[in-house]
Amino acid sequence: MLPDPDCRHGYSFDLLEEALGEERFDELMHWMGGQTLMLCDGRRYDPVTESYTETHEAHGPVVYAWDVKRFLAGGPILD
């Protein structure tokens, strides 16, 4: 069973590789070819102040939870 996402945007690569193992993680990355990833830098842009504020830990590349669930269920690529 996969743990809960470690980022509010989804799963970090580190967590996915740890949870899935190297081989299954590589399969996910192949499946993700052409899919949309999120780059989490741990901050949010405020258009009013035109500046960034730190919001949480930066996770780097993040896979959306719905894509991970679809991959694990054997579903198709939708993007």
PDB file of N, CA, C and O in Angstrom:
ATOM      1  N   MET A   1       0.843  -1.197   0.000  1.00  0.00           N
ATOM      2  CA  MET A   1       0.000   0.000   0.000  1.00  0.00           C
ATOM      3  C   MET A   1       0.881   1.251   0.000  1.00  0.00           C
ATOM      4  O   MET A   1       1.891   1.320   0.700  1.00  0.00           O
ATOM      5  N   LEU A   2       0.485   2.202  -0.776  1.00  0.00           N
ATOM      6  CA  LEU A   2       1.223   3.448  -0.902  1.00  0.00           C
ATOM      7  C   LEU A   2       0.881   4.388   0.259  1.00  0.00           C
ATOM      8  O   LEU A   2      -0.288   4.522   0.619  1.00  0.00           O
ATOM      9  N   PRO A   3       1.893   5.040   0.847  1.00  0.00           N
ATOM     10  CA  PRO A   3       1.595   5.995   1.916  1.00  0.00           C
ATOM     11  C   PRO A   3       0.889   7.227   1.364  1.00  0.00           C
ATOM     12  O   PRO A   3       0.783   7.398   0.150  1.00  0.00           O
ATOM     13  N   ASP A   4       0.416   8.071   2.247  1.00  0.00           N
ATOM     14  CA  ASP A   4      -0.176   9.339   1.830  1.00  0.00           C
ATOM     15  C   ASP A   4       0.878  10.192   1.144  1.00  0.00           C
ATOM     16  O   ASP A   4       2.066  10.053   1.433  1.00  0.00           O
ATOM     17  N   PRO A   5       0.460  11.080   0.233  1.00  0.00           N
ATOM     18  CA  PRO A   5       1.423  11.981  -0.413  1.00  0.00           C
ATOM     19  C   PRO A   5       2.195  12.803   0.619  1.00  0.00           C
ATOM     20  O   PRO A   5       1.661  13.162   1.668  1.00  0.00           O
ATOM     21  N   ASP A   6       3.449  13.092   0.308  1.00  0.00           N
ATOM     22  CA  ASP A   6       4.280  13.874   1.224  1.00  0.00           C
ATOM     23  C   ASP A   6       4.309  15.356   0.863  1.00  0.00           C
ATOM     24  O   ASP A   6       4.982  16.142   1.531  1.00  0.00           O
ATOM     25  N   CYS A   7       3.594  15.741  -0.172  1.00  0.00           N
ATOM     26  CA  CYS A   7       3.502  17.138  -0.598  1.00  0.00           C
ATOM     27  C   CYS A   7       2.028  17.431  -0.855  1.00  0.00           C
ATOM     28  O   CYS A   7       1.280  16.545  -1.269  1.00  0.00           O
ATOM     29  N   ARG A   8       1.619  18.635  -0.618  1.00  0.00           N
ATOM     30  CA  ARG A   8       0.204  18.957  -0.856  1.00  0.00           C
ATOM     31  C   ARG A   8      -0.165  18.870  -2.334  1.00  0.00           C
ATOM     32  O   ARG A   8      -1.345  18.853  -2.683  1.00  0.00           O
ATOM     33  N   HIS A   9       0.842  18.815  -3.197  1.00  0.00           N
ATOM     34  CA  HIS A   9       0.594  18.703  -4.635  1.00  0.00           C
ATOM     35  C   HIS A   9       0.612  17.256  -5.127  1.00  0.00           C
ATOM     36  O   HIS A   9       0.150  16.978  -6.233  1.00  0.00           O
ATOM     37  N   GLY A  10       1.135  16.337  -4.326  1.00  0.00           N
ATOM     38  CA  GLY A  10       1.214  14.935  -4.735  1.00  0.00           C
ATOM     39  C   GLY A  10       2.386  14.225  -4.096  1.00  0.00           C
ATOM     40  O   GLY A  10       2.740  14.499  -2.949  1.00  0.00           O
ATOM     41  N   TYR A  11       2.994  13.301  -4.847  1.00  0.00           N
ATOM     42  CA  TYR A  11       4.084  12.463  -4.344  1.00  0.00           C
ATOM     43  C   TYR A  11       5.440  12.924  -4.867  1.00  0.00           C
ATOM     44  O   TYR A  11       5.615  13.119  -6.070  1.00  0.00           O
ATOM     45  N   SER A  12       6.391  13.096  -3.963  1.00  0.00           N
ATOM     46  CA  SER A  12       7.756  13.420  -4.386  1.00  0.00           C
ATOM     47  C   SER A  12       8.392  12.178  -5.006  1.00  0.00           C
ATOM     48  O   SER A  12       7.990  11.053  -4.705  1.00  0.00           O
ATOM     49  N   PHE A  13       9.375  12.382  -5.862  1.00  0.00           N
ATOM     50  CA  PHE A  13      10.103  11.270  -6.452  1.00  0.00           C
ATOM     51  C   PHE A  13      10.736  10.416  -5.362  1.00  0.00           C
ATOM     52  O   PHE A  13      10.722   9.188  -5.453  1.00  0.00           O
ATOM     53  N   ASP A  14      11.294  11.055  -4.326  1.00  0.00           N
ATOM     54  CA  ASP A  14      11.955  10.316  -3.241  1.00  0.00           C
ATOM     55  C   ASP A  14      10.983   9.347  -2.570  1.00  0.00           C
ATOM     56  O   ASP A  14      11.316   8.180  -2.365  1.00  0.00           O
ATOM     57  N   LEU A  15       9.788   9.820  -2.229  1.00  0.00           N
ATOM     58  CA  LEU A  15       8.807   8.958  -1.572  1.00  0.00           C
ATOM     59  C   LEU A  15       8.368   7.837  -2.498  1.00  0.00           C
ATOM     60  O   LEU A  15       8.249   6.690  -2.067  1.00  0.00           O
ATOM     61  N   LEU A  16       8.125   8.153  -3.766  1.00  0.00           N
ATOM     62  CA  LEU A  16       7.685   7.125  -4.710  1.00  0.00           C
ATOM     63  C   LEU A  16       8.741   6.047  -4.906  1.00  0.00           C
ATOM     64  O   LEU A  16       8.413   4.861  -4.941  1.00  0.00           O
ATOM     65  N   GLU A  17       9.993   6.439  -5.032  1.00  0.00           N
ATOM     66  CA  GLU A  17      11.047   5.439  -5.225  1.00  0.00           C
ATOM     67  C   GLU A  17      11.182   4.556  -3.989  1.00  0.00           C
ATOM     68  O   GLU A  17      11.385   3.347  -4.103  1.00  0.00           O
ATOM     69  N   GLU A  18      11.070   5.156  -2.818  1.00  0.00           N
ATOM     70  CA  GLU A  18      11.148   4.389  -1.571  1.00  0.00           C
ATOM     71  C   GLU A  18       9.959   3.434  -1.439  1.00  0.00           C
ATOM     72  O   GLU A  18      10.132   2.275  -1.062  1.00  0.00           O
ATOM     73  N   ALA A  19       8.764   3.915  -1.746  1.00  0.00           N
ATOM     74  CA  ALA A  19       7.549   3.116  -1.573  1.00  0.00           C
ATOM     75  C   ALA A  19       7.390   2.043  -2.644  1.00  0.00           C
ATOM     76  O   ALA A  19       6.932   0.939  -2.348  1.00  0.00           O
ATOM     77  N   LEU A  20       7.760   2.352  -3.881  1.00  0.00           N
ATOM     78  CA  LEU A  20       7.540   1.423  -4.987  1.00  0.00           C
ATOM     79  C   LEU A  20       8.719   0.508  -5.264  1.00  0.00           C
ATOM     80  O   LEU A  20       8.550  -0.567  -5.840  1.00  0.00           O
ATOM     81  N   GLY A  21       9.908   0.920  -4.860  1.00  0.00           N
ATOM     82  CA  GLY A  21      11.111   0.194  -5.243  1.00  0.00           C
ATOM     83  C   GLY A  21      11.618   0.728  -6.574  1.00  0.00           C
ATOM     84  O   GLY A  21      10.866   1.332  -7.338  1.00  0.00           O
ATOM     85  N   GLU A  22      12.884   0.503  -6.841  1.00  0.00           N
ATOM     86  CA  GLU A  22      13.522   1.092  -8.023  1.00  0.00           C
ATOM     87  C   GLU A  22      12.882   0.645  -9.336  1.00  0.00           C
ATOM     88  O   GLU A  22      12.643   1.465 -10.223  1.00  0.00           O
ATOM     89  N   GLU A  23      12.603  -0.657  -9.462  1.00  0.00           N
ATOM     90  CA  GLU A  23      12.061  -1.165 -10.728  1.00  0.00           C
ATOM     91  C   GLU A  23      10.660  -0.616 -11.017  1.00  0.00           C
ATOM     92  O   GLU A  23      10.381  -0.173 -12.131  1.00  0.00           O
ATOM     93  N   ARG A  24       9.796  -0.648 -10.026  1.00  0.00           N
ATOM     94  CA  ARG A  24       8.417  -0.153 -10.222  1.00  0.00           C
ATOM     95  C   ARG A  24       8.416   1.361 -10.411  1.00  0.00           C
ATOM     96  O   ARG A  24       7.618   1.891 -11.184  1.00  0.00           O
ATOM     97  N   PHE A  25       9.315   2.063  -9.703  1.00  0.00           N
ATOM     98  CA  PHE A  25       9.445   3.511  -9.887  1.00  0.00           C
ATOM     99  C   PHE A  25       9.856   3.818 -11.327  1.00  0.00           C
ATOM    100  O   PHE A  25       9.326   4.745 -11.939  1.00  0.00           O
ATOM    101  N   ASP A  26      10.798   3.045 -11.869  1.00  0.00           N
ATOM    102  CA  ASP A  26      11.214   3.235 -13.263  1.00  0.00           C
ATOM    103  C   ASP A  26      10.045   3.007 -14.221  1.00  0.00           C
ATOM    104  O   ASP A  26       9.910   3.722 -15.214  1.00  0.00           O
ATOM    105  N   GLU A  27       9.200   2.018 -13.929  1.00  0.00           N
ATOM    106  CA  GLU A  27       8.008   1.774 -14.749  1.00  0.00           C
ATOM    107  C   GLU A  27       7.066   2.977 -14.693  1.00  0.00           C
ATOM    108  O   GLU A  27       6.512   3.393 -15.711  1.00  0.00           O
ATOM    109  N   LEU A  28       6.894   3.527 -13.496  1.00  0.00           N
ATOM    110  CA  LEU A  28       6.051   4.718 -13.351  1.00  0.00           C
ATOM    111  C   LEU A  28       6.618   5.875 -14.155  1.00  0.00           C
ATOM    112  O   LEU A  28       5.866   6.579 -14.830  1.00  0.00           O
ATOM    113  N   MET A  29       7.920   6.087 -14.098  1.00  0.00           N
ATOM    114  CA  MET A  29       8.528   7.195 -14.828  1.00  0.00           C
ATOM    115  C   MET A  29       8.370   7.007 -16.334  1.00  0.00           C
ATOM    116  O   MET A  29       8.173   7.981 -17.061  1.00  0.00           O
ATOM    117  N   HIS A  30       8.455   5.770 -16.806  1.00  0.00           N
ATOM    118  CA  HIS A  30       8.217   5.501 -18.227  1.00  0.00           C
ATOM    119  C   HIS A  30       6.758   5.805 -18.574  1.00  0.00           C
ATOM    120  O   HIS A  30       6.477   6.431 -19.596  1.00  0.00           O
ATOM    121  N   TRP A  31       5.841   5.361 -17.727  1.00  0.00           N
ATOM    122  CA  TRP A  31       4.405   5.597 -17.924  1.00  0.00           C
ATOM    123  C   TRP A  31       4.108   7.096 -17.900  1.00  0.00           C
ATOM    124  O   TRP A  31       3.212   7.566 -18.602  1.00  0.00           O
ATOM    125  N   MET A  32       4.858   7.841 -17.094  1.00  0.00           N
ATOM    126  CA  MET A  32       4.635   9.278 -16.949  1.00  0.00           C
ATOM    127  C   MET A  32       5.130  10.079 -18.150  1.00  0.00           C
ATOM    128  O   MET A  32       4.868  11.280 -18.225  1.00  0.00           O
ATOM    129  N   GLY A  33       5.831   9.459 -19.083  1.00  0.00           N
ATOM    130  CA  GLY A  33       6.305  10.169 -20.263  1.00  0.00           C
ATOM    131  C   GLY A  33       5.155  10.903 -20.937  1.00  0.00           C
ATOM    132  O   GLY A  33       4.193  10.269 -21.373  1.00  0.00           O
ATOM    133  N   GLY A  34       5.236  12.222 -21.031  1.00  0.00           N
ATOM    134  CA  GLY A  34       4.179  13.020 -21.625  1.00  0.00           C
ATOM    135  C   GLY A  34       3.136  13.504 -20.628  1.00  0.00           C
ATOM    136  O   GLY A  34       2.309  14.353 -20.958  1.00  0.00           O
ATOM    137  N   GLN A  35       3.170  12.967 -19.402  1.00  0.00           N
ATOM    138  CA  GLN A  35       2.244  13.417 -18.366  1.00  0.00           C
ATOM    139  C   GLN A  35       2.764  14.717 -17.746  1.00  0.00           C
ATOM    140  O   GLN A  35       3.933  15.065 -17.912  1.00  0.00           O
ATOM    141  N   THR A  36       1.919  15.406 -17.055  1.00  0.00           N
ATOM    142  CA  THR A  36       2.279  16.658 -16.403  1.00  0.00           C
ATOM    143  C   THR A  36       2.787  16.388 -14.991  1.00  0.00           C
ATOM    144  O   THR A  36       2.152  15.673 -14.216  1.00  0.00           O
ATOM    145  N   LEU A  37       3.941  16.969 -14.670  1.00  0.00           N
ATOM    146  CA  LEU A  37       4.497  16.919 -13.320  1.00  0.00           C
ATOM    147  C   LEU A  37       4.414  18.299 -12.692  1.00  0.00           C
ATOM    148  O   LEU A  37       4.262  19.299 -13.393  1.00  0.00           O
ATOM    149  N   MET A  38       4.510  18.353 -11.402  1.00  0.00           N
ATOM    150  CA  MET A  38       4.537  19.607 -10.643  1.00  0.00           C
ATOM    151  C   MET A  38       5.949  19.796 -10.116  1.00  0.00           C
ATOM    152  O   MET A  38       6.566  18.832  -9.662  1.00  0.00           O
ATOM    153  N   LEU A  39       6.473  21.006 -10.165  1.00  0.00           N
ATOM    154  CA  LEU A  39       7.754  21.311  -9.532  1.00  0.00           C
ATOM    155  C   LEU A  39       7.476  22.099  -8.267  1.00  0.00           C
ATOM    156  O   LEU A  39       7.083  23.264  -8.323  1.00  0.00           O
ATOM    157  N   CYS A  40       7.679  21.464  -7.138  1.00  0.00           N
ATOM    158  CA  CYS A  40       7.400  22.071  -5.842  1.00  0.00           C
ATOM    159  C   CYS A  40       8.665  22.738  -5.312  1.00  0.00           C
ATOM    160  O   CYS A  40       9.645  22.068  -4.986  1.00  0.00           O
ATOM    161  N   ASP A  41       8.629  24.059  -5.232  1.00  0.00           N
ATOM    162  CA  ASP A  41       9.791  24.781  -4.698  1.00  0.00           C
ATOM    163  C   ASP A  41       9.532  25.327  -3.291  1.00  0.00           C
ATOM    164  O   ASP A  41      10.330  26.102  -2.764  1.00  0.00           O
ATOM    165  N   GLY A  42       8.417  24.919  -2.690  1.00  0.00           N
ATOM    166  CA  GLY A  42       8.130  25.277  -1.309  1.00  0.00           C
ATOM    167  C   GLY A  42       7.704  26.713  -1.089  1.00  0.00           C
ATOM    168  O   GLY A  42       7.831  27.241   0.016  1.00  0.00           O
ATOM    169  N   ARG A  43       7.204  27.342  -2.124  1.00  0.00           N
ATOM    170  CA  ARG A  43       6.762  28.725  -1.964  1.00  0.00           C
ATOM    171  C   ARG A  43       5.552  28.981  -2.846  1.00  0.00           C
ATOM    172  O   ARG A  43       5.241  28.209  -3.753  1.00  0.00           O
ATOM    173  N   ARG A  44       4.878  30.087  -2.554  1.00  0.00           N
ATOM    174  CA  ARG A  44       3.671  30.470  -3.293  1.00  0.00           C
ATOM    175  C   ARG A  44       3.819  31.926  -3.745  1.00  0.00           C
ATOM    176  O   ARG A  44       4.315  32.777  -3.007  1.00  0.00           O
ATOM    177  N   TYR A  45       3.377  32.184  -4.977  1.00  0.00           N
ATOM    178  CA  TYR A  45       3.428  33.538  -5.507  1.00  0.00           C
ATOM    179  C   TYR A  45       2.172  34.297  -5.107  1.00  0.00           C
ATOM    180  O   TYR A  45       1.063  33.783  -5.252  1.00  0.00           O
ATOM    181  N   ASP A  46       2.339  35.510  -4.607  1.00  0.00           N
ATOM    182  CA  ASP A  46       1.214  36.380  -4.237  1.00  0.00           C
ATOM    183  C   ASP A  46       1.144  37.501  -5.266  1.00  0.00           C
ATOM    184  O   ASP A  46       2.008  38.377  -5.275  1.00  0.00           O
ATOM    185  N   PRO A  47       0.122  37.494  -6.143  1.00  0.00           N
ATOM    186  CA  PRO A  47       0.041  38.514  -7.184  1.00  0.00           C
ATOM    187  C   PRO A  47      -0.215  39.919  -6.634  1.00  0.00           C
ATOM    188  O   PRO A  47       0.085  40.903  -7.310  1.00  0.00           O
ATOM    189  N   VAL A  48      -0.760  40.028  -5.431  1.00  0.00           N
ATOM    190  CA  VAL A  48      -1.017  41.343  -4.846  1.00  0.00           C
ATOM    191  C   VAL A  48       0.299  42.020  -4.473  1.00  0.00           C
ATOM    192  O   VAL A  48       0.520  43.187  -4.795  1.00  0.00           O
ATOM    193  N   THR A  49       1.172  41.273  -3.789  1.00  0.00           N
ATOM    194  CA  THR A  49       2.467  41.839  -3.376  1.00  0.00           C
ATOM    195  C   THR A  49       3.550  41.619  -4.419  1.00  0.00           C
ATOM    196  O   THR A  49       4.652  42.156  -4.307  1.00  0.00           O
ATOM    197  N   GLU A  50       3.223  40.817  -5.444  1.00  0.00           N
ATOM    198  CA  GLU A  50       4.179  40.461  -6.497  1.00  0.00           C
ATOM    199  C   GLU A  50       5.463  39.885  -5.909  1.00  0.00           C
ATOM    200  O   GLU A  50       6.571  40.242  -6.308  1.00  0.00           O
ATOM    201  N   SER A  51       5.276  38.977  -4.942  1.00  0.00           N
ATOM    202  CA  SER A  51       6.429  38.339  -4.308  1.00  0.00           C
ATOM    203  C   SER A  51       6.064  36.913  -3.903  1.00  0.00           C
ATOM    204  O   SER A  51       4.893  36.533  -3.875  1.00  0.00           O
ATOM    205  N   TYR A  52       7.093  36.142  -3.595  1.00  0.00           N
ATOM    206  CA  TYR A  52       6.906  34.765  -3.153  1.00  0.00           C
ATOM    207  C   TYR A  52       6.996  34.692  -1.636  1.00  0.00           C
ATOM    208  O   TYR A  52       7.727  35.457  -1.007  1.00  0.00           O
ATOM    209  N   THR A  53       6.238  33.755  -1.053  1.00  0.00           N
ATOM    210  CA  THR A  53       6.341  33.476   0.378  1.00  0.00           C
ATOM    211  C   THR A  53       6.607  31.991   0.554  1.00  0.00           C
ATOM    212  O   THR A  53       6.068  31.160  -0.177  1.00  0.00           O
ATOM    213  N   GLU A  54       7.439  31.670   1.528  1.00  0.00           N
ATOM    214  CA  GLU A  54       7.726  30.272   1.842  1.00  0.00           C
ATOM    215  C   GLU A  54       6.469  29.658   2.448  1.00  0.00           C
ATOM    216  O   GLU A  54       5.840  30.253   3.324  1.00  0.00           O
ATOM    217  N   THR A  55       6.106  28.463   1.978  1.00  0.00           N
ATOM    218  CA  THR A  55       4.892  27.832   2.476  1.00  0.00           C
ATOM    219  C   THR A  55       5.148  26.472   3.119  1.00  0.00           C
ATOM    220  O   THR A  55       4.429  26.078   4.037  1.00  0.00           O
ATOM    221  N   HIS A  56       6.161  25.754   2.646  1.00  0.00           N
ATOM    222  CA  HIS A  56       6.452  24.422   3.147  1.00  0.00           C
ATOM    223  C   HIS A  56       7.780  23.954   2.568  1.00  0.00           C
ATOM    224  O   HIS A  56       8.443  24.688   1.836  1.00  0.00           O
ATOM    225  N   GLU A  57       8.154  22.751   2.897  1.00  0.00           N
ATOM    226  CA  GLU A  57       9.385  22.169   2.384  1.00  0.00           C
ATOM    227  C   GLU A  57       9.312  22.001   0.869  1.00  0.00           C
ATOM    228  O   GLU A  57       8.276  21.611   0.331  1.00  0.00           O
ATOM    229  N   ALA A  58      10.413  22.298   0.186  1.00  0.00           N
ATOM    230  CA  ALA A  58      10.487  22.082  -1.257  1.00  0.00           C
ATOM    231  C   ALA A  58      10.678  20.590  -1.527  1.00  0.00           C
ATOM    232  O   ALA A  58      11.549  19.962  -0.926  1.00  0.00           O
ATOM    233  N   HIS A  59       9.877  20.021  -2.420  1.00  0.00           N
ATOM    234  CA  HIS A  59       9.947  18.596  -2.730  1.00  0.00           C
ATOM    235  C   HIS A  59      10.536  18.308  -4.108  1.00  0.00           C
ATOM    236  O   HIS A  59      10.782  17.147  -4.435  1.00  0.00           O
ATOM    237  N   GLY A  60      10.768  19.333  -4.917  1.00  0.00           N
ATOM    238  CA  GLY A  60      11.266  19.100  -6.267  1.00  0.00           C
ATOM    239  C   GLY A  60      10.165  18.551  -7.151  1.00  0.00           C
ATOM    240  O   GLY A  60       9.008  18.944  -7.001  1.00  0.00           O
ATOM    241  N   PRO A  61      10.497  17.636  -8.085  1.00  0.00           N
ATOM    242  CA  PRO A  61       9.462  17.085  -8.962  1.00  0.00           C
ATOM    243  C   PRO A  61       8.432  16.286  -8.163  1.00  0.00           C
ATOM    244  O   PRO A  61       8.789  15.500  -7.286  1.00  0.00           O
ATOM    245  N   VAL A  62       7.161  16.494  -8.475  1.00  0.00           N
ATOM    246  CA  VAL A  62       6.068  15.839  -7.772  1.00  0.00           C
ATOM    247  C   VAL A  62       5.112  15.252  -8.810  1.00  0.00           C
ATOM    248  O   VAL A  62       4.779  15.895  -9.806  1.00  0.00           O
ATOM    249  N   VAL A  63       4.678  14.017  -8.554  1.00  0.00           N
ATOM    250  CA  VAL A  63       3.693  13.355  -9.406  1.00  0.00           C
ATOM    251  C   VAL A  63       2.333  13.515  -8.735  1.00  0.00           C
ATOM    252  O   VAL A  63       2.176  13.208  -7.554  1.00  0.00           O
ATOM    253  N   TYR A  64       1.366  13.989  -9.483  1.00  0.00           N
ATOM    254  CA  TYR A  64       0.028  14.162  -8.933  1.00  0.00           C
ATOM    255  C   TYR A  64      -0.528  12.821  -8.455  1.00  0.00           C
ATOM    256  O   TYR A  64      -0.326  11.793  -9.100  1.00  0.00           O
ATOM    257  N   ALA A  65      -1.229  12.841  -7.319  1.00  0.00           N
ATOM    258  CA  ALA A  65      -1.745  11.610  -6.708  1.00  0.00           C
ATOM    259  C   ALA A  65      -2.666  10.852  -7.659  1.00  0.00           C
ATOM    260  O   ALA A  65      -2.632   9.622  -7.693  1.00  0.00           O
ATOM    261  N   TRP A  66      -3.485  11.559  -8.430  1.00  0.00           N
ATOM    262  CA  TRP A  66      -4.415  10.863  -9.339  1.00  0.00           C
ATOM    263  C   TRP A  66      -3.669  10.102 -10.426  1.00  0.00           C
ATOM    264  O   TRP A  66      -4.143   9.062 -10.882  1.00  0.00           O
ATOM    265  N   ASP A  67      -2.500  10.605 -10.851  1.00  0.00           N
ATOM    266  CA  ASP A  67      -1.710   9.866 -11.833  1.00  0.00           C
ATOM    267  C   ASP A  67      -1.110   8.610 -11.218  1.00  0.00           C
ATOM    268  O   ASP A  67      -1.097   7.558 -11.856  1.00  0.00           O
ATOM    269  N   VAL A  68      -0.616   8.703  -9.989  1.00  0.00           N
ATOM    270  CA  VAL A  68      -0.052   7.529  -9.318  1.00  0.00           C
ATOM    271  C   VAL A  68      -1.135   6.469  -9.140  1.00  0.00           C
ATOM    272  O   VAL A  68      -0.891   5.291  -9.397  1.00  0.00           O
ATOM    273  N   LYS A  69      -2.313   6.866  -8.709  1.00  0.00           N
ATOM    274  CA  LYS A  69      -3.409   5.914  -8.514  1.00  0.00           C
ATOM    275  C   LYS A  69      -3.810   5.257  -9.829  1.00  0.00           C
ATOM    276  O   LYS A  69      -4.070   4.054  -9.867  1.00  0.00           O
ATOM    277  N   ARG A  70      -3.863   6.029 -10.900  1.00  0.00           N
ATOM    278  CA  ARG A  70      -4.231   5.475 -12.208  1.00  0.00           C
ATOM    279  C   ARG A  70      -3.159   4.493 -12.695  1.00  0.00           C
ATOM    280  O   ARG A  70      -3.486   3.443 -13.249  1.00  0.00           O
ATOM    281  N   PHE A  71      -1.876   4.832 -12.489  1.00  0.00           N
ATOM    282  CA  PHE A  71      -0.781   3.938 -12.860  1.00  0.00           C
ATOM    283  C   PHE A  71      -0.884   2.622 -12.100  1.00  0.00           C
ATOM    284  O   PHE A  71      -0.793   1.552 -12.701  1.00  0.00           O
ATOM    285  N   LEU A  72      -1.073   2.690 -10.786  1.00  0.00           N
ATOM    286  CA  LEU A  72      -1.137   1.480  -9.968  1.00  0.00           C
ATOM    287  C   LEU A  72      -2.341   0.617 -10.308  1.00  0.00           C
ATOM    288  O   LEU A  72      -2.303  -0.601 -10.134  1.00  0.00           O
ATOM    289  N   ALA A  73      -3.416   1.245 -10.796  1.00  0.00           N
ATOM    290  CA  ALA A  73      -4.621   0.507 -11.187  1.00  0.00           C
ATOM    291  C   ALA A  73      -4.518  -0.035 -12.623  1.00  0.00           C
ATOM    292  O   ALA A  73      -5.433  -0.706 -13.101  1.00  0.00           O
ATOM    293  N   GLY A  74      -3.404   0.257 -13.306  1.00  0.00           N
ATOM    294  CA  GLY A  74      -3.239  -0.214 -14.675  1.00  0.00           C
ATOM    295  C   GLY A  74      -3.985   0.623 -15.700  1.00  0.00           C
ATOM    296  O   GLY A  74      -4.237   0.172 -16.818  1.00  0.00           O
ATOM    297  N   GLY A  75      -4.333   1.834 -15.317  1.00  0.00           N
ATOM    298  CA  GLY A  75      -5.101   2.701 -16.198  1.00  0.00           C
ATOM    299  C   GLY A  75      -4.265   3.308 -17.319  1.00  0.00           C
ATOM    300  O   GLY A  75      -3.038   3.201 -17.330  1.00  0.00           O
ATOM    301  N   PRO A  76      -4.953   3.945 -18.260  1.00  0.00           N
ATOM    302  CA  PRO A  76      -4.276   4.547 -19.404  1.00  0.00           C
ATOM    303  C   PRO A  76      -3.695   5.922 -19.071  1.00  0.00           C
ATOM    304  O   PRO A  76      -4.047   6.545 -18.069  1.00  0.00           O
ATOM    305  N   ILE A  77      -2.817   6.360 -19.925  1.00  0.00           N
ATOM    306  CA  ILE A  77      -2.291   7.723 -19.857  1.00  0.00           C
ATOM    307  C   ILE A  77      -3.339   8.640 -20.466  1.00  0.00           C
ATOM    308  O   ILE A  77      -3.838   8.360 -21.556  1.00  0.00           O
ATOM    309  N   LEU A  78      -3.683   9.729 -19.787  1.00  0.00           N
ATOM    310  CA  LEU A  78      -4.769  10.601 -20.273  1.00  0.00           C
ATOM    311  C   LEU A  78      -4.289  11.932 -20.836  1.00  0.00           C
ATOM    312  O   LEU A  78      -5.046  12.586 -21.553  1.00  0.00           O
ATOM    313  N   ASP A  79      -3.078  12.356 -20.547  1.00  0.00           N
ATOM    314  CA  ASP A  79      -2.590  13.654 -21.071  1.00  0.00           C
ATOM    315  C   ASP A  79      -2.108  13.512 -22.490  1.00  0.00           C
ATOM    316  O   ASP A  79      -1.665  14.490 -23.093  1.00  0.00           O
TER     317      ASP A  79
END
